Amino acid sequence: MSMQSHLVELEKRHQALESEIHEALAHPAEDGLKIVELKRRKLLLKDQIARLRQDHSASVH
């Protein structure tokens, strides 16, 4: 898998988590721990995306 396609896949997963969080927050009865876990996973993906972009930028220069 190329780095660009990997980034695209990570961004899709990040957006899917964003949608899932938004949906969970719209339902007050939703489990708070589930929302915290979703946000944690989203942040991990965001960090991974940023790291890959930084590595890619460094290798281009």
N, C-alpha and C positions, 0 to 999 in steps of 0.2 A: 504494500500500500504506500503510495507516495505521501510525502509530508502534507501536501495541499489537500489531498483527499482525506487524510487523517484529521486535519484541521476542520474541514467541512463537516465531518462526522461528529467531532466533538462539539462544534457549534450547534448542530442539530440537537444533540443530546442536551446541551445547555438550554436551548430554547424550549425543549420538551419539559425539562424540569421547571423552567419559569412558568410555563402554562399550568403544570400540575400544582405548583405552589399557589398560583393565582386562584385556581379552582378550589383548593383546600381552604384558602383564606376566606372564600366566599361562603363557606359553610361553617358557621360558628361551632357546630358540634364536632368538627374534625379534630382528631387527636393532635394535640400540641407537639408531642414528641415526633410524630410523623412529619410535621411541618419543619421542625428543627433539623431532622435528618435530611429532608429534601433540600433545605437551604445549605446544609453542610456539603452535600454532594454537588450542588450547583457551584459553590465556591471552589471546590476541588477541581472541577472541570474548568472554571475560569482561570485558575492558576496554571493548570496544565496547558491551556490554550496560549496564555501569555508566555509561558516558558518556551513552547514550541516556536512561537512567532519571534521571540528574542533569539533563539538558537538559529533560526532561519535567517534572520537579519544579520547576525554575526557571521554566518557562513557565506553570505552574499558579498560582504565587504572584504 
